[in-house]
């Protein structure tokens, strides 16, 4: 099989797409003093009343050691808080504070506008194919565990 032309290789296409998509989101995050990682954490917390630290790490794709710092900064800003389990102090849940939930009402409409612009550039069918194709590529890259994690993630985002 011939080697893929560099500019059309999957990694380069993914980088190119990321470089085209992320600036509009970064601009929004910056306006609200958030990093991309902080946004990912808050986005998950807005969908869950609280979530176990290790599960938050899995869903956001932020390694646990890095997530500690992200949560620390969000906590110092008053946007999230940690709660230790009364039965097992090793288990920590993270939840959005009232301030963190209020921020959602300001940030989410702006993010939805950015999504609408992107989705408006291609048909609904093409969008679904894109998302489904990326899910399949991610699952192949992660092996069987990746397929199971992708299925879990799909179920969580449907809730």
TAMO-V553340 format. One record per run of one state. SS is the DSSP state (hx for helix, st for strand, lp for the rest). FROM is the first residue (numbers start at 1). TO is the last residue. If there is no record, write none. Layout:
# TAMO-V553340
((SS/FROM/TO) (SS/FROM/TO))
This chain:
# TAMO-V553340
((lp/1/5) (hx/6/8) (lp/9/9) (hx/10/31) (lp/32/35) (hx/36/45) (lp/46/50) (st/51/52) (hx/53/60) (lp/61/63) (hx/64/76) (lp/77/79) (st/80/84) (lp/85/91) (st/92/96) (lp/97/97) (hx/98/120) (lp/121/123) (hx/124/158) (lp/159/159))
